[in-house]
Amino acid sequence: MWPTSSPSLTAVTHLDGLVYARSLFDSSMRYRAAVIHGVATALPDAEKEAALVMLAEHLMPGRAGEVRPILQRELAATMVLRVPLTTASVKDNSSSLIEEPGDGEDRSVWAGLLPLRIVAGEPEPSAETANAPVDYSVLATRNHLNQL
């Protein structure tokens, strides 16, 4: 049984870029991060399927309509946790290219930002579906991610 009174911590960090400065001390990262404090509770069985479909539709829009419904045995084997946003903090380090004019640093050494991003590649079929056309939801998600 999942404990229902223990505090939990969820942290997510997304690295957006590497900041190259003219010194290692001033080099850094551009990132977005969130930390959520709360008490995790298991979702009741009656709410699991809707939560899983909602999560799938957020990550892979349209996919739930292209595949078979979730089986009862799959729901029984899956635990879905709910963590209310009791306390949360967010950090957005998007302005980390601050340079001080006249700081005495050598201006012949390049400084700037190397942006990083997630790029969706070409879909790779499983061995069993090599001849099946790629579903719309896969292509649409790839195209959407590559526009970000």
FIKOL-382953 format. One line per field, with one value per atom (N, C-alpha, C): residue number from 1; residue in one letter; atom name; z, x negated, y negated. Coordinates in steps of 0.05 Angstrom, whole numbers, plus 5000, padded with zeros to 4 digits. Each point is the difference from the previous one (the first is absolute). Layout:
N
resi = NUM	...
resn = A	...
name = CA	...
w = Z	...
u = X	...
v = Y	...
END
This chain:
148
resi = 1	1	1	2	2	2	3	3	3	4	4	4	5	5	5	6	6	6	7	7	7	8	8	8	9	9	9	10	10	10	11	11	11	12	12	12	13	13	13	14	14	14	15	15	15	16	16	16	17	17	17	18	18	18	19	19	19	20	20	20	21	21	21	22	22	22	23	23	23	24	24	24	25	25	25	26	26	26	27	27	27	28	28	28	29	29	29	30	30	30	31	31	31	32	32	32	33	33	33	34	34	34	35	35	35	36	36	36	37	37	37	38	38	38	39	39	39	40	40	40	41	41	41	42	42	42	43	43	43	44	44	44	45	45	45	46	46	46	47	47	47	48	48	48	49	49	49	50	50	50	51	51	51	52	52	52	53	53	53	54	54	54	55	55	55	56	56	56	57	57	57	58	58	58	59	59	59	60	60	60	61	61	61	62	62	62	63	63	63	64	64	64	65	65	65	66	66	66	67	67	67	68	68	68	69	69	69	70	70	70	71	71	71	72	72	72	73	73	73	74	74	74	75	75	75	76	76	76	77	77	77	78	78	78	79	79	79	80	80	80	81	81	81	82	82	82	83	83	83	84	84	84	85	85	85	86	86	86	87	87	87	88	88	88	89	89	89	90	90	90	91	91	91	92	92	92	93	93	93	94	94	94	95	95	95	96	96	96	97	97	97	98	98	98	99	99	99	100	100	100	101	101	101	102	102	102	103	103	103	104	104	104	105	105	105	106	106	106	107	107	107	108	108	108	109	109	109	110	110	110	111	111	111	112	112	112	113	113	113	114	114	114	115	115	115	116	116	116	117	117	117	118	118	118	119	119	119	120	120	120	121	121	121	122	122	122	123	123	123	124	124	124	125	125	125	126	126	126	127	127	127	128	128	128	129	129	129	130	130	130	131	131	131	132	132	132	133	133	133	134	134	134	135	135	135	136	136	136	137	137	137	138	138	138	139	139	139	140	140	140	141	141	141	142	142	142	143	143	143	144	144	144	145	145	145	146	146	146	147	147	147	148	148	148
resn = M	M	M	W	W	W	P	P	P	T	T	T	S	S	S	S	S	S	P	P	P	S	S	S	L	L	L	T	T	T	A	A	A	V	V	V	T	T	T	H	H	H	L	L	L	D	D	D	G	G	G	L	L	L	V	V	V	Y	Y	Y	A	A	A	R	R	R	S	S	S	L	L	L	F	F	F	D	D	D	S	S	S	S	S	S	M	M	M	R	R	R	Y	Y	Y	R	R	R	A	A	A	A	A	A	V	V	V	I	I	I	H	H	H	G	G	G	V	V	V	A	A	A	T	T	T	A	A	A	L	L	L	P	P	P	D	D	D	A	A	A	E	E	E	K	K	K	E	E	E	A	A	A	A	A	A	L	L	L	V	V	V	M	M	M	L	L	L	A	A	A	E	E	E	H	H	H	L	L	L	M	M	M	P	P	P	G	G	G	R	R	R	A	A	A	G	G	G	E	E	E	V	V	V	R	R	R	P	P	P	I	I	I	L	L	L	Q	Q	Q	R	R	R	E	E	E	L	L	L	A	A	A	A	A	A	T	T	T	M	M	M	V	V	V	L	L	L	R	R	R	V	V	V	P	P	P	L	L	L	T	T	T	T	T	T	A	A	A	S	S	S	V	V	V	K	K	K	D	D	D	N	N	N	S	S	S	S	S	S	S	S	S	L	L	L	I	I	I	E	E	E	E	E	E	P	P	P	G	G	G	D	D	D	G	G	G	E	E	E	D	D	D	R	R	R	S	S	S	V	V	V	W	W	W	A	A	A	G	G	G	L	L	L	L	L	L	P	P	P	L	L	L	R	R	R	I	I	I	V	V	V	A	A	A	G	G	G	E	E	E	P	P	P	E	E	E	P	P	P	S	S	S	A	A	A	E	E	E	T	T	T	A	A	A	N	N	N	A	A	A	P	P	P	V	V	V	D	D	D	Y	Y	Y	S	S	S	V	V	V	L	L	L	A	A	A	T	T	T	R	R	R	N	N	N	H	H	H	L	L	L	N	N	N	Q	Q	Q	L	L	L
name = N	CA	C	N	CA	C	N	CA	C	N	CA	C	N	CA	C	N	CA	C	N	CA	C	N	CA	C	N	CA	C	N	CA	C	N	CA	C	N	CA	C	N	CA	C	N	CA	C	N	CA	C	N	CA	C	N	CA	C	N	CA	C	N	CA	C	N	CA	C	N	CA	C	N	CA	C	N	CA	C	N	CA	C	N	CA	C	N	CA	C	N	CA	C	N	CA	C	N	CA	C	N	CA	C	N	CA	C	N	CA	C	N	CA	C	N	CA	C	N	CA	C	N	CA	C	N	CA	C	N	CA	C	N	CA	C	N	CA	C	N	CA	C	N	CA	C	N	CA	C	N	CA	C	N	CA	C	N	CA	C	N	CA	C	N	CA	C	N	CA	C	N	CA	C	N	CA	C	N	CA	C	N	CA	C	N	CA	C	N	CA	C	N	CA	C	N	CA	C	N	CA	C	N	CA	C	N	CA	C	N	CA	C	N	CA	C	N	CA	C	N	CA	C	N	CA	C	N	CA	C	N	CA	C	N	CA	C	N	CA	C	N	CA	C	N	CA	C	N	CA	C	N	CA	C	N	CA	C	N	CA	C	N	CA	C	N	CA	C	N	CA	C	N	CA	C	N	CA	C	N	CA	C	N	CA	C	N	CA	C	N	CA	C	N	CA	C	N	CA	C	N	CA	C	N	CA	C	N	CA	C	N	CA	C	N	CA	C	N	CA	C	N	CA	C	N	CA	C	N	CA	C	N	CA	C	N	CA	C	N	CA	C	N	CA	C	N	CA	C	N	CA	C	N	CA	C	N	CA	C	N	CA	C	N	CA	C	N	CA	C	N	CA	C	N	CA	C	N	CA	C	N	CA	C	N	CA	C	N	CA	C	N	CA	C	N	CA	C	N	CA	C	N	CA	C	N	CA	C	N	CA	C	N	CA	C	N	CA	C	N	CA	C	N	CA	C	N	CA	C	N	CA	C	N	CA	C	N	CA	C	N	CA	C	N	CA	C	N	CA	C	N	CA	C	N	CA	C	N	CA	C	N	CA	C	N	CA	C	N	CA	C	N	CA	C	N	CA	C	N	CA	C	N	CA	C	N	CA	C	N	CA	C	N	CA	C	N	CA	C	N	CA	C	N	CA	C	N	CA	C	N	CA	C	N	CA	C
w = 5000	5000	5000	4984	4999	5024	5013	5023	4992	5016	4992	5018	5018	5017	4999	4983	4999	4980	5007	4981	4977	4976	4978	4986	4985	4986	4971	4982	4971	4989	4985	4988	4971	4983	4972	4990	4985	4989	4970	4984	4971	4993	4988	4992	4972	4998	4975	4986	5014	4986	5019	4988	5014	4996	5022	4998	5001	4978	4999	5007	5022	5007	4996	5005	4996	5024	5019	5023	5008	5011	5009	5023	5016	5023	4990	4979	4990	4980	4992	4982	5016	4986	5015	4980	5009	4984	4999	4979	4998	5004	5019	5007	5011	5001	5014	5019	5024	5020	5017	5010	5018	5022	5024	5023	5012	5005	5011	5026	5021	5026	5004	5010	5005	5011	5004	5009	4977	4991	4977	5011	4985	5006	4974	5004	4977	4990	4974	4988	5003	5006	5002	4973	5000	4975	4980	5009	4982	4985	5009	4987	4984	5002	4987	4970	4988	4970	4989	5011	4990	5004	5022	5005	4980	4995	4981	4971	4993	4973	4998	5021	5001	4996	5015	4998	4972	4989	4973	4979	5003	4981	5002	5023	5003	4986	5003	4988	4970	4993	4973	4990	4994	4993	4978	5004	4980	5002	5015	5001	5012	5021	5013	4981	4979	4981	4979	4999	4979	5011	5026	5012	5015	5008	5015	5027	5012	5028	5020	5022	5022	5011	5005	5011	5030	5012	5029	5013	4989	5013	4999	4980	4999	5021	5004	5021	5027	5004	5026	5006	4979	5003	5002	4998	4999	5024	5013	5021	4989	5004	4992	5026	5002	5024	4995	5019	4999	5021	4992	5018	4998	5019	4999	5003	4988	5001	5026	5022	5026	5001	4992	4998	4975	4985	4975	4996	4987	4993	4972	4985	4973	4996	4984	4994	4970	4988	4972	4997	4992	4997	4971	4989	4971	4994	5020	4994	5011	4994	5012	4982	4981	4983	5008	5025	5010	5001	4986	5001	5011	5014	5011	4982	4989	4983	5017	4989	5014	5023	4998	5021	4999	4979	4997	4987	4991	4987	4971	4990	4973	4980	4984	4980	4975	4999	4977	5004	5025	5006	4996	4984	4994	5025	5002	5022	4987	5011	4989	5009	4986	5007	4979	5009	4982	5007	4984	5006	4997	5017	4999	4997	4984	4998	4994	5006	4993	4972	4984	4972	4996	4988	4994	4973	5000	4975	4984	4980	4984	5015	4998	5014	4991	5020	4995	5006	4981	5005	5015	5014	5012	4978	5006	4980	4991	5017	4994	4984	5000	4985	4979	4989	4981	4974	4993	4976	5004	5025	5007	4996	4990	4998	5027	5002	5026	5005	5025	5007	5002	4995	5000	5026	5023	5026	5002	4989	5002	4983	4975	4983	5010	5010	5011	5024	5018	5024	4991	4982	4990	4989	4983	4988	5021	5019	5022	5016	5008	5016	4985	4974	4985	4994	5006	4997	5025	5022	5026	5001
u = 4983	5017	4982	5007	4985	5006	4979	5006	5015	5020	5016	4995	4980	4995	4971	4984	4972	4997	4985	4996	4982	5005	4984	4989	4979	4988	4996	5009	4997	4984	4979	4983	4996	5002	4996	4982	4980	4982	4998	5002	4997	4976	4980	4976	5005	4999	5005	4974	4978	4976	4976	4976	4976	4989	4994	4989	4970	4987	4971	4991	4985	4990	4969	4988	4971	4985	5014	4988	5018	4989	5016	5018	4991	5016	5026	4999	5024	5017	4989	5015	5023	5022	5023	5018	5025	5020	5025	5015	5026	5020	5018	5018	5026	5020	5025	5004	5008	5003	5025	5011	5023	4997	5007	5000	5027	5012	5027	4999	5011	5002	5029	5005	5027	5001	5024	5004	5012	4986	5009	5021	5022	5020	5006	5006	5007	5028	5003	5026	5018	5026	5018	5002	5006	5002	5019	5022	5020	4989	4978	4990	4974	4989	4975	5000	5020	5001	5001	5017	5003	4973	4987	4974	4979	4999	4980	5005	5026	5007	4992	5006	4993	4970	4984	4971	4991	5010	4993	5007	5024	5009	4983	4990	4982	4973	4990	4974	5002	5021	5004	5028	5007	5027	5012	5024	5014	4994	4980	4992	5021	5014	5020	5021	5007	5020	4989	4974	4988	4994	4999	4993	5023	4997	5021	5003	5024	5004	4981	4996	4984	5015	4985	5012	5001	5019	5003	4975	4987	4975	4978	5000	4980	5006	5025	5008	4993	5005	4994	4970	4983	4971	4987	5017	4989	5010	4981	5007	4997	5020	4999	5000	4981	4998	5009	5012	5009	4983	4988	4985	5012	5015	5011	4978	5004	4980	5003	4992	5000	4981	4975	4979	4984	4995	4984	4982	4977	4983	4990	4996	4991	4977	4980	4977	4996	4998	4996	4974	4979	4973	4996	5018	4998	4984	4991	4985	4972	4986	4974	4977	5004	4978	4993	4998	4994	4969	4990	4972	4995	4979	4993	4980	5008	4981	4976	4977	4976	4992	5007	4994	4971	4985	4973	4996	5022	4998	4990	4986	4989	5023	5005	5022	4993	4976	4994	5010	5009	5011	5031	5011	5028	5017	5022	5019	5028	5018	5027	5016	5021	5018	5000	4998	5004	5028	5021	5027	5002	5015	5006	5030	5008	5028	5005	5023	5008	5010	4990	5009	5011	5023	5012	4989	4990	4989	5022	4991	5019	5011	5026	5011	4987	4994	4988	5020	5010	5020	4988	5018	4991	4998	4987	4996	5027	5020	5026	5018	4993	5017	4984	4979	4983	5015	5021	5015	5025	5005	5024	4994	5019	4995	4997	4984	4997	5026	5010	5025	4998	5022	5001	4990	5007	4992	4970	4986	4971	4988	5009	4990	5006	5024	5008	4984	4994	4984	4972	4988	4973	4999	5019	5000	5003	5018	5004	4974	4988	4975	4978	4998	4979	5005	5024	5006	4994	4996	4995	4973
v = 5024	4976	4975	4981	4975	4983	4988	4983	4975	4993	4977	4975	5003	4976	4991	5013	4992	4977	4979	4979	5010	4990	5008	4975	5003	4979	5008	4984	5005	4977	5006	4979	5006	4980	5002	4977	5007	4979	5005	4979	5001	4982	5012	4985	4988	4973	4986	4992	4998	4992	4999	4998	4997	4972	4987	4973	5001	4992	4999	4972	4997	4974	5001	4978	4999	5010	5011	5013	5024	5020	5023	4991	4982	4991	4987	4985	4987	5017	5022	5018	5013	5005	5011	5015	5004	5013	4982	5002	4988	5022	4997	5022	4990	5018	4995	5023	4995	5021	4995	5021	4999	5020	4993	5018	4999	5023	5002	5016	4989	5014	5007	5024	5008	5028	5010	5027	5016	5020	5016	5020	5003	5020	5016	5025	5017	4992	4998	4994	5024	4996	5022	5014	5026	5016	4987	4989	4988	4976	4988	4976	5005	5024	5006	4997	5013	5000	4972	4983	4972	4985	5005	4986	5009	5026	5011	4990	4999	4990	4970	4985	4971	4996	5016	4998	5007	5022	5008	4979	4989	4979	4975	4994	4977	5005	5024	5007	5007	5014	5011	4994	4975	4993	5017	5010	5016	5030	5008	5028	5018	4991	5017	5009	4984	5008	5019	5004	5018	5028	5003	5026	5012	5025	5014	4988	5003	4990	5014	4987	5011	5024	5022	5025	4998	5015	5000	5010	5020	5010	4979	4983	4978	4979	4994	4981	5011	5026	5013	5000	5001	5000	4973	4979	4973	4983	4986	4982	4971	4984	4972	4984	4982	4983	4972	4988	4972	4985	4978	4983	4972	4991	4973	4980	4977	4979	4984	5013	4988	4976	5006	4979	5006	4980	5003	4976	5005	4978	5004	4979	5001	4981	5009	4983	5000	4977	4997	4983	5014	4987	4992	4984	4994	4975	4985	4976	5002	5022	5005	4991	4982	4990	4972	4995	4974	4997	4979	4994	4972	4997	4974	4986	4978	4985	4991	5002	4992	5018	5026	5018	5011	4991	5008	5027	5013	5026	4997	5020	5000	5003	4980	5000	5017	5011	5017	5029	5006	5026	4998	5018	5000	5005	4985	5004	4999	5015	5000	5025	5005	5022	5022	5025	5023	5011	4993	5009	5031	5012	5029	5003	5020	5006	5029	5009	5028	5000	5017	5002	5028	5002	5026	5009	5024	5012	5013	5015	5015	5024	5006	5023	5026	5017	5026	5022	5015	5020	5024	5014	5025	5021	5022	5021	5011	5000	5011	4981	4974	4981	4985	5012	4987	4992	5014	4993	4983	4994	4984	4971	4984	4971	4988	4979	4986	4984	5004	4987	4970	4987	4970	4989	5012	4988	5000	5019	5001	4978	4997	4979	4972	4996	4974	4993	5019	4995	4993	5015	4994	4972	4993	4973	4978	5005	4980	4996	5022	4998	4986	5004	4987	4971	4990	4972	4984	5013	4986	4987
END
